[in-house]
Every structure is written in C-alpha cells, then in structure tokens.
Amino acid sequence: MTRTEATIGWDVSGYYFYLPAIFIYHDLKHLEFRDEILRKYYPTPDLQQAYLYRNGNYVMKYSAGMALQYLPFFLVAHAYASASTNVEVDGFSWPYQLAINIGSLLIACIGLYFLRRILLRYFEDVFVAIVLLILVLGTNYLDYAAINGAMSHNYLFTLYAILIFSVIEYYTQPSPGFALLSGCVLGLMILTRPTEMLAGMIPLLWGVNNGAEWNNRTQIWRLHRKHVFLFLGGMLAVGSIQIMYWLYVTGSPLVYSYQDQGFRFFKPFIISGMFSYRSGWLVYSPALMLALAGIWWLWKQQREMRLIITVFMLLFIWITWSWVGWTYGGELGQRAMVQSYVVLAFPLCALIVWIGNRSALVKTVFVVFILGCSVYNLWLTHHAHKGGLLRPGEMTKAYFWKIFGRMQVPETAQFLLDTDEQYSDETRNADTLFVRDFNDLLPVCKLPTIEMSGCICVPPGSDDIVLARSIVSLPPGKWLRAIADFQIEHREWDTWRQGEFTIELLNNNDIVKSRHIRPMRILQHKDRKRISVDLRVPDKKFDALVIQYKNQETTVPVMIDDLVVIAFDDE
C-alpha cells in the first residue's frame, strides 16, 4: 500500500504517526523509525509528519485527536499482524491500512445515522431522506466518507452529529450521562482540530433565540451544577491529552506545531474559498448553494436552531478561509467544510420542505438540479482518483472547462493548469521567426541513458536559462508558439518543483507579457516529447522576445533540443 492512494498517506499519516510510535516502536520523542517508513511506504515525499524541535526531539505536526479515534481500528490490525507469520508488524502494512479504511467507513455510517436521528426531531422522514441523499451523492462528502474517509473531516462530521444529538437529549431531559458525553465529544473535536472549539457554541446556544431563552438556559445550568462540571471535566480530560504530549516531548505545555502556517483573520480568502476554480467550495459542490439559501426558510420554519446555525456558519466560514493555506492541499473542493454539513443539513431540509409545498414546475427544477449535481459529483469523484483529470489544488478556469464532462482529453490539456492561452485549432499564415538546434553547445551534465547530440542540458538549480532572444515586432492578436524537444531520465513528481518553459515579451527588459508551462507534466521516465507553449500578442509595446527555461527547484536535469519559434494567425 504505497503512494498517493494509500489510506495512511499524506495528512492521514501525520495524524496516525502517534500510534506506531507508541505501540510498536516505543519512540515518541525521536521517531527513529521514520526514515524506514518513508522509504518503504512513501506516505509523503519527505518527513511532513513531524519536525525537529529545539531540544532535539521531534514534535508531531498534527494534534492527537485522530490518532485517538484510529486507536480501536489500529489495535485490531496490530493484533492480527502480531499473530500472523507473513505480515510485517510495522504499523503501515496492509492490515493497518485496511483496518483504518474499514473503520473510517464505519465512522461515516455512524455519522449519517446520528444526522438522521437529529433531523427527524424537526422534519418529516421523506425530507430527511432527500437531504441525506443530496449530501452523500451530490457533495464532496462522498469522497471524504467513502474514499478519503480517514481524513479528519469524516470523523468530525460524525462528532458534530453526536454532539448535537447529545445536546438535544440533554436539554430535553438533563442527565449526567449526556452532559459527560457532550463534554467528551467536544474535547475530542478540539483535540482533533483546535478550530473546532467553535462547536462550543452548540451546547451553549442550541435552542436559544432571545434573552428569555438564555435566562432559561442559565437556570438549567444553575439547577444542574454537577452536570456542568461533568461537561467541563470530560472536555478538559480529553483535550489535555495534547498538553501532556507536548510536556513529554518538549517540556512546554503549549507548542505551535504548524510553524510558519497561520491565519489571516482580517484578510480571509472567503471569495476564493467559495467560488474559485482552483478549489472553490461551491464550484465543486454546487448543491450546497441550496443549503445556504435554506437559512432564509429556516428562520421562517424552525425557530429553535435558526440563530445558532446562522451565527455558527458565518464564523465557521470566516475561520475556515482565514487559514493561509486556504486550498487545504490536494482535495476535491473544500474538504475543510465537510464537517459543517451536519449543521447545513438543517437549512437544506427547511428549503426542501418549502419546495415540497410549491408547484410541479418548482419541484421539477429542483429534481433536475439535484440530479445534475449528483452526476457532476460522481464525475468529479472519479476523476479525483482513478480518472485522473481532476487536479485538486491546481485547477484553473481554462483547464476546468477543457475537461468538464469529459472522460478523456489530450495530455497537453494539462498545460492549461499553467497557462490560460493554448491554441488547439489549425494554425494559419505561420511564419518561422527563428530556429535553434544547439549544435554549437555541449551538454553541461551527463545522462547516460539519453542520446541527444548538440543539445542544451539544463541542470538542477538553473534559474532562467535563456534558450533564445530576438528583436521582434508583431501586431496585436497574433499568436506566438515556442516548440522544442524535451527529454528526461527521471520525472520530478512534485509539480511545484518542476521546471518551466517560458515565452516572454519584453520592453526595455521589463516583462510585458509572459506565459509558461511545465513540460514534466507529460514527460515520463526516460521520455522524450516535442512540446510547445503559446502566447497571444497583446496590444502593448514590446521590443524583444525571450524563450527560457527555469529549473531552479527540481533535482532533475532536462535536455532541450531543436527549438523553433513561429508566429501565426487564428483566422
């Protein structure tokens, strides 16, 4: 179980690292098993699960909440692996991967069960069933429950459902059991993802809409002080696990383990987070526009939870997209929103109730929209994994519309992830501006498996190697295309480190316009391809054309040969 589709990979491996460190290697401070695990299972390209603290110990990047939730499944896998003679007891072999995968599916089913129970307190069964179908088939919850279920969002979805259930049950009939359960669940949510402390609003404000109801709520707390202490004790007992870990590893009770990552609360990325092609929430889960719209009908229908849901969602959106890494890595849509779908299910259900009382035309439009969203979501989910067309975290408008609704596209469509200008029709009135075969150069690096005479070899760490420069004058609207042969021995898998093939127009050495592509998007091991980059001439003054290759970040050299630059018309 290796590479990108392994269950215990990327962020999940960071959540999980506590368990093998404690139960198998007995090494929570130095993580001396780390290099062997990275080499053998490749959960991440380098050590991203922990970082070296100033005292010489390693500190886990992620808090321990997910490890605690994985623990039952880990122990089952560990017992099986320990009893077997042909399974490696290293925490990452197939029993561990399978156990976390199956356990995560179980968690998803539990979450949907509790979501149904709490919705049925306010809405009829038929409307609740429709909401569950929309969430499962029409949103990215499907991906984070059925495929990427080991991510924290699936587990938090379930914890939100259990928290709301226990809070409702407590205020219906106060009991120490539900007080303790609510506190422990909230503590586990915060231990899993510290920003989920926002969920503390739920036990405080669920069912409160005015001053009189707030007074009633505080009266309940005064009458049941022991329950309040049980709630707080459960929350602190679970949440303190992280403090004990930090004290053990660093000697400090508080450690900010995300290092240079943080929040921009006064400049949040709300518009990008909701609507961008790169990773916009509503672009990739448009069915949830209905949930947001449903807040209006929630205020008309369900007085008990309208205030808490409105305020909670406003704060949740603000906090979620204040994070500097607002795309949250490679993902289908906005994974950080998934746990909030438990709360959004209420306004979504309120809207569906309203639609149920409207005309046949309104119902038909609703059904067609939801069916379209479901087909779209299934298409997205396929291409986020097996299909391969979706490039989470990299998407652009040009690439999105190139692949939309398709099962296959030319491999060169991937260059639209780098540029918004790619001419794919027949060229007209093409003129060759210059040709360079590099026969006057000797390679500056040796690649024994590559045979290219008279070429240029761009070594790693090269910054802006100029392949050609020419004085040109072209009318606006004309197209420029630079074409060259590219060959590599090994591929650079990290997209952001791949070299860039660039075409630029300059005026007095200032860039007027530039477009680039990453040739290694389509180059494979020991591969050679002829690749081009296009640029449409702007209505601005320029005096020079420059073709260059930037190979600064990668460790992979690139051989380039037979450069040709042409100008052509599109009509």
C-alpha positions in Angstrom: 0.0 0.0 0.0 2.1 2.9 -1.2 1.9 6.3 -3.0 -1.0 8.7 -3.3 -4.0 6.3 -2.9 -2.8 4.5 0.2 -5.1 5.1 3.2 -2.3 6.0 5.6 -0.7 8.7 3.4 -0.2 12.4 3.4 -2.1 14.2 6.2 -3.5 10.9 7.5 0.0 9.6 8.1 0.6 12.6 10.2 -2.5 12.1 12.3 -1.6 8.4 12.6 2.1 8.6 13.5 1.4 8.7 17.2 0.2 5.1 17.2 3.1 3.2 15.7 5.5 5.5 17.7 3.8 4.5 21.0 2.7 0.9 20.5 5.2 -0.6 18.1 8.5 1.4 18.2 8.1 2.9 21.7 9.7 6.0 20.4 7.6 9.1 20.7 10.5 11.6 21.0 13.0 10.7 18.3 10.9 8.8 15.8 13.9 6.8 14.6 11.6 4.6 12.5 10.6 7.5 10.3 13.2 7.1 7.5 12.5 3.4 7.0 8.7 4.0 6.9 9.2 6.9 4.4 11.4 4.8 2.2 9.3 1.7 2.2 5.7 3.1 2.1 6.2 6.6 0.9 3.3 8.2 2.8 4.9 11.6 2.0 7.9 12.5 -0.2 9.8 13.7 2.9 9.2 14.0 6.6 6.0 16.1 6.9 4.5 14.3 9.9 6.8 15.9 12.5 9.6 18.5 12.8 12.7 18.8 14.8 12.2 20.8 18.0 15.0 22.9 19.5 15.6 20.3 22.3 16.5 17.7 19.7 13.1 15.8 19.9 10.6 15.5 17.1 7.2 17.1 17.5 4.1 15.9 15.6 2.6 18.5 13.4 -0.9 17.4 14.0 -2.7 17.1 17.3 -3.6 13.7 18.7 -7.4 13.6 18.2 -7.3 11.5 15.0 -4.8 9.0 16.5 -7.2 8.5 19.4 -10.1 7.8 17.1 -8.0 5.5 15.0 -6.9 3.6 18.1 -9.6 0.8 18.1 -9.0 0.0 14.4 -5.2 0.1 14.9 -5.4 -2.3 17.8 -7.5 -4.8 15.8 -4.9 -4.6 12.9 -2.0 -4.8 15.3 -3.4 -8.0 17.0 -3.9 -9.6 13.6 -0.4 -8.6 12.3 1.2 -9.8 15.5 -0.5 -13.2 15.3 0.4 -13.6 11.6 3.7 -15.1 10.3 3.7 -13.3 6.9 2.7 -9.8 7.9 5.1 -7.1 8.9 4.3 -5.6 12.3 5.4 -2.0 11.3 2.1 -0.1 11.5 1.9 0.5 7.8 1.5 -2.9 6.2 -1.8 -4.0 4.7 -3.7 -4.9 7.8 -3.2 -1.5 9.3 -4.2 0.2 6.0 -7.3 -2.0 5.7 -8.4 -1.5 9.3 -8.2 2.3 9.1 -10.1 2.2 5.8 -12.9 0.0 7.0 -13.0 1.8 10.4 -13.4 5.1 8.6 -16.4 3.8 6.6 -17.9 2.6 9.8 -17.5 6.1 11.3 -19.2 7.6 8.2 -22.2 5.3 8.7 -22.4 6.2 12.4 -22.4 9.9 11.4 -25.2 9.5 8.9 -27.2 7.5 11.5 -27.0 10.3 14.1 -27.6 13.0 11.5 -30.8 11.3 10.5 -31.9 11.0 14.2 -31.4 14.7 14.9 -33.1 15.8 11.7 -36.1 13.6 12.4 -36.8 15.7 15.5 -37.7 18.6 13.3 -38.6 17.3 9.9 -40.6 14.5 8.2 -38.8 11.3 7.2 -39.2 11.9 3.4 -37.4 15.3 3.6 -34.7 13.9 5.8 -34.1 11.1 3.3 -33.8 13.6 0.5 -31.2 15.6 2.5 -29.1 12.5 3.2 -29.2 11.5 -0.5 -28.1 15.0 -1.5 -25.2 15.1 1.0 -24.0 11.6 0.0 -24.4 11.7 -3.7 -24.3 15.4 -4.5 -21.5 16.8 -2.5 -17.8 16.1 -1.8 -18.9 14.3 1.4 -19.0 11.2 -0.8 -15.2 11.5 -1.4 -14.4 12.2 2.3 -16.6 9.4 3.6 -16.1 6.6 1.1 -12.6 7.2 -0.3 -10.7 9.7 1.8 -12.6 8.7 4.9 -9.5 8.5 7.1 -9.2 12.3 6.8 -10.3 14.2 9.9 -13.4 15.7 8.2 -15.3 12.4 8.1 -14.7 11.8 11.7 -15.6 15.4 12.7 -18.8 15.1 10.7 -19.7 12.2 12.9 -18.6 14.0 16.1 -20.8 17.0 15.2 -23.8 14.8 14.7 -23.2 13.1 18.0 -22.6 16.4 19.8 -25.9 17.9 18.5 -27.7 14.7 19.4 -26.4 14.6 22.9 -27.0 18.3 23.5 -30.6 18.0 22.3 -31.1 14.9 24.5 -29.6 16.7 27.5 -31.9 19.8 27.2 -34.9 17.6 26.7 -34.2 15.7 29.9 -31.0 16.8 31.8 -28.8 13.8 32.8 -25.2 13.3 33.8 -24.6 10.8 31.0 -25.4 13.3 28.2 -23.6 16.1 30.0 -20.4 13.9 30.2 -20.9 12.7 26.6 -21.3 16.2 25.3 -18.1 17.3 27.0 -16.0 14.4 25.9 -17.2 14.7 22.3 -16.4 18.5 22.3 -13.0 17.8 23.8 -12.3 15.2 21.2 -13.3 17.6 18.4 -10.9 20.2 19.7 -8.2 17.6 20.2 -8.7 16.6 16.5 -8.8 20.1 15.1 -8.3 23.0 17.5 -10.5 25.4 15.4 -13.5 23.1 16.3 -13.6 24.9 19.6 -16.2 26.9 17.7 -18.5 23.9 18.2 -18.7 25.0 21.9 -21.5 27.3 20.7 -23.7 24.3 20.3 -24.1 23.3 23.9 -24.3 26.9 24.8 -26.8 28.3 22.3 -28.8 25.4 20.7 -32.4 26.3 21.2 -31.6 29.9 22.4 -33.0 32.8 20.3 -33.7 35.6 22.8 -32.9 36.8 26.3 -35.7 34.9 27.9 -34.5 31.6 26.5 -31.0 32.5 27.5 -32.2 33.0 31.1 -33.9 29.6 31.0 -30.7 28.0 29.7 -28.6 29.5 32.6 -31.3 28.4 35.0 -30.8 24.8 33.9 -27.0 25.1 34.5 -27.6 26.5 38.0 -30.0 23.7 38.8 -27.6 21.1 37.5 -24.2 22.4 38.5 -22.8 18.9 38.8 -23.7 18.3 35.1 -21.8 21.5 34.2 -18.7 20.2 36.0 -19.1 16.8 34.3 -19.3 18.5 30.9 -16.2 20.7 31.6 -14.3 17.8 33.1 -14.9 15.5 30.2 -13.9 18.2 27.7 -10.7 19.1 29.6 -9.8 15.4 30.3 -9.8 14.6 26.6 -8.3 17.9 25.5 -5.5 17.7 28.0 -4.0 14.7 26.1 -2.3 17.1 23.8 -0.8 19.2 26.6 0.6 16.0 28.2 2.1 15.0 24.9 3.8 18.4 24.4 5.1 18.4 28.0 6.6 14.9 27.5 8.3 15.8 24.2 9.2 19.4 24.6 8.8 20.3 28.3 6.3 23.0 27.3 2.6 22.8 27.8 1.8 24.7 24.6 3.5 24.3 21.2 2.5 25.8 17.9 3.3 22.8 15.7 2.3 24.4 12.3 5.4 26.6 12.4 5.1 29.2 9.6 1.5 28.5 8.8 -1.3 30.5 10.4 -4.4 32.6 10.0 -5.3 35.9 8.3 -8.4 36.8 10.2 -8.6 40.3 8.8 -7.9 39.3 5.2 -9.8 36.0 4.8 -9.9 34.2 1.5 -13.7 33.9 1.5 -14.4 34.7 -2.2 -11.7 32.4 -3.4 -12.6 29.7 -0.9 -16.2 29.7 -2.1 -16.0 30.4 -5.8 -12.5 29.9 -7.3 -11.9 27.3 -9.9 -8.7 26.3 -8.0 -10.6 25.0 -5.0 -13.9 26.8 -4.7 -16.4 25.1 -2.3 -19.5 25.9 -4.3 -17.8 25.3 -7.7 -17.2 21.6 -6.7 -20.2 21.1 -4.5 -22.9 23.4 -6.1 -25.7 21.5 -4.4 -24.8 23.3 -1.1 -25.9 26.6 -2.5 -29.3 25.2 -1.6 -28.2 24.8 2.0 -27.0 28.4 2.2 -30.3 29.6 0.6 -32.2 27.4 3.1 -31.1 29.6 6.0 -33.8 32.0 4.9 -36.5 29.4 5.2 -35.0 28.0 8.4 -35.8 31.4 10.0 -39.4 31.0 8.9 -39.9 27.4 9.9 -37.6 26.3 12.8 -37.2 28.9 15.5 -35.3 26.7 17.9 -32.0 26.4 15.9 -32.1 29.3 13.5 -29.9 31.7 15.4 -27.2 29.2 16.4 -27.0 27.8 12.8 -26.7 31.3 11.2 -24.0 32.6 13.6 -22.1 29.3 13.6 -21.9 29.1 9.8 -20.8 32.7 9.5 -18.0 32.1 12.0 -17.1 28.7 10.5 -16.7 30.2 7.0 -14.7 33.1 8.3 -12.3 30.9 10.3 -12.0 28.2 7.6 -10.9 30.7 4.9 -8.7 32.7 7.2 -6.1 29.9 7.0 -3.2 30.9 4.9 -3.3 27.6 3.1 -6.9 28.1 2.2 -6.9 25.4 -0.5 -6.0 22.8 2.2 -3.7 20.9 -0.1 -4.8 18.4 -2.7 -8.6 17.9 -2.3 -11.9 17.7 -4.0 -13.5 21.1 -3.4 -13.1 22.4 0.1 -12.6 19.5 2.5 -12.4 21.8 5.5 -16.2 22.5 5.0 -17.3 18.8 5.2 -17.9 18.6 8.9 -20.1 21.7 8.7 -22.6 19.7 6.5 -24.2 18.4 9.7 -25.2 21.9 10.6 -26.1 22.9 7.0 -28.4 19.8 6.8 -31.0 21.8 8.8 -31.4 24.8 6.4 -31.2 22.4 3.5 -34.1 20.4 4.9 -36.0 23.6 5.6 -35.7 24.6 1.9 -36.8 21.1 0.7 -39.9 21.4 3.0 -40.7 24.7 1.2 -40.1 23.2 -2.2 -42.4 20.3 -1.3 -45.3 22.8 -1.0 -44.6 24.5 -4.3 -45.8 23.9 -7.8 -44.8 20.9 -10.0 -42.5 23.2 -12.0 -40.5 24.2 -8.9 -40.2 20.6 -7.9 -39.1 19.5 -11.4 -36.4 22.2 -11.5 -35.2 21.1 -8.1 -35.1 17.4 -9.1 -33.2 18.2 -12.3 -30.7 20.4 -10.4 -30.1 17.8 -7.8 -29.7 15.0 -10.4 -27.3 17.2 -12.3 -25.3 17.9 -9.1 -25.1 14.2 -8.3 -23.9 13.2 -11.8 -21.4 16.0 -11.6 -20.2 15.0 -8.2 -19.8 11.3 -9.3 -17.8 12.5 -12.3 -15.6 14.7 -10.1 -15.0 11.9 -7.6 -14.0 9.5 -10.4 -11.5 12.0 -11.8 -10.1 13.0 -8.4 -8.9 9.3 -8.2 -9.0 6.7 -11.0 -9.9 9.0 -13.9 -7.1 11.4 -13.1 -8.4 14.5 -14.9 -9.2 16.5 -11.8 -6.1 18.1 -10.3 -7.1 19.2 -6.8 -5.4 22.4 -5.6 -4.1 23.2 -9.1 -7.3 23.7 -11.1 -7.7 26.7 -13.3 -10.7 28.1 -15.2 -9.2 27.2 -18.6 -8.4 23.6 -17.5 -11.8 23.1 -15.8 -13.8 23.9 -18.9 -11.4 21.9 -21.1 -12.2 18.7 -19.1 -15.7 19.4 -17.9 -18.0 16.5 -18.5 -15.3 14.5 -20.4 -13.7 11.2 -19.6 -10.5 11.8 -21.7 -8.7 14.8 -23.1 -5.3 15.2 -24.9 -2.4 15.0 -22.4 -1.3 18.5 -23.5 -4.5 19.8 -21.8 -2.6 19.6 -18.6 -0.6 22.7 -19.6 -3.8 24.7 -19.0 -3.0 24.2 -15.4 -0.1 26.6 -16.0 -1.4 28.9 -18.7 -4.8 30.2 -19.9 -3.6 30.5 -23.5 -3.4 27.3 -25.6 -4.2 27.4 -29.3 -5.6 24.0 -30.4 -7.0 24.7 -33.8 -5.2 24.7 -37.2 -2.6 27.5 -37.4 -2.9 30.0 -40.3 -0.3 32.1 -42.0 2.5 30.6 -39.9 5.9 32.3 -40.1 9.1 30.9 -38.6 10.8 33.6 -36.6 13.9 31.6 -35.7 15.3 28.1 -35.2 18.0 27.0 -32.8 19.4 23.4 -32.9 22.0 23.9 -30.2 24.6 22.1 -32.3 27.2 24.7 -31.1 26.8 23.6 -27.5 28.0 20.6 -25.4 25.8 19.3 -22.6 26.9 20.5 -19.2 25.6 17.4 -17.5 25.8 13.7 -18.3 22.7 11.5 -18.7 24.0 8.0 -19.7 20.6 6.8 -20.9 19.9 9.9 -23.1 21.3 10.3 -26.5 20.9 13.8 -27.8 23.8 15.4 -29.7 24.1 19.1 -30.0 21.5 20.0 -27.3 21.4 22.0 -24.2 21.2 20.3 -20.8 19.6 22.4 -18.1 20.9 21.2 -14.7 19.1 21.4 -11.4 19.1 24.8 -9.7 19.3 26.7 -13.0 17.4 30.0 -12.9 16.1 31.5 -16.1 18.3 29.8 -18.7 17.8 31.8 -21.9 17.3 29.5 -24.9 16.8 32.2 -27.4 16.3 36.0 -27.6 15.2 38.0 -30.6 14.0 41.5 -31.6 10.5 41.2 -33.0 7.6 43.4 -34.0 4.2 41.8 -34.3 0.6 43.2 -34.5 -1.8 42.6 -31.6 -3.9 39.4 -31.8 -1.0 37.4 -33.5 -0.1 34.1 -31.8 3.5 33.1 -30.8 4.5 29.5 -30.3 7.8 28.1 -29.0 8.4 24.4 -29.7 11.2 22.2 -28.6 12.2 18.6 -27.8 12.4 17.8 -24.1 13.9 14.7 -22.7 14.4 13.5 -19.1 15.8 10.4 -17.4 13.7 10.7 -14.2 10.5 12.6 -13.5 10.1 15.3 -10.9 6.8 14.3 -9.2 6.4 17.5 -7.1 4.5 19.8 -9.5 5.6 22.9 -7.8 9.3 22.0 -8.3 9.0 21.2 -12.0 10.9 23.3 -14.5 9.1 26.0 -16.5 9.3 26.5 -20.3 8.6 30.2 -20.8 7.9 32.6 -23.6 8.1 36.3 -22.8 7.6 39.7 -24.5 9.8 42.5 -23.1 10.0 46.2 -23.4 13.3 47.7 -22.3 13.9 44.5 -20.4 10.6 44.8 -18.5 8.1 42.0 -18.9 5.1 43.0 -20.9 3.5 39.5 -21.1 4.7 36.0 -20.1 3.3 32.5 -20.4 4.8 29.3 -19.2 4.1 25.6 -19.0 5.7 22.7 -17.0 6.8 20.1 -19.7 7.3 17.5 -17.0 3.5 17.3 -16.6 3.5 14.9 -19.6 7.1 13.6 -19.6 7.5 10.2 -18.1 10.6 8.2 -17.0 13.3 8.3 -19.8 10.8 10.1 -22.1 11.2 12.4 -25.0 8.4 14.7 -26.4 8.1 17.7 -28.6 6.3 20.3 -26.5 5.0 23.9 -27.2 4.0 26.9 -25.3 1.7 29.6 -26.7 1.2 33.4 -26.2 -1.2 35.8 -27.8 0.4 39.1 -28.7 -1.1 41.9 -26.6 -2.0 45.5 -27.6 1.1 46.8 -25.8 4.5 48.0 -26.9 7.3 45.4 -26.8 10.8 45.1 -28.4 12.1 41.7 -27.6 11.0 38.0 -27.5 12.7 35.7 -25.0 12.4 31.9 -24.7 13.8 30.5 -21.4 13.7 27.5 -19.1 13.7 27.7 -15.3 14.8 24.6 -13.4 15.7 26.1 -10.1 13.7 24.0 -7.6 14.0 20.5 -9.0 16.7 17.8 -8.7 16.1 16.6 -12.2 18.1 17.8 -15.2 16.3 18.4 -18.5 17.7 18.1 -22.1 16.3 20.5 -24.7 16.9 20.4 -28.4 15.6 21.8 -31.8 13.9 25.0 -30.6 11.5 26.6 -33.1 9.5 29.8 -32.7 6.7 30.6 -35.0 4.0 33.4 -35.4 0.6 32.6 -36.7 -3.0 33.8 -37.1 -6.1 32.1 -35.6 -8.4 33.2 -38.5 
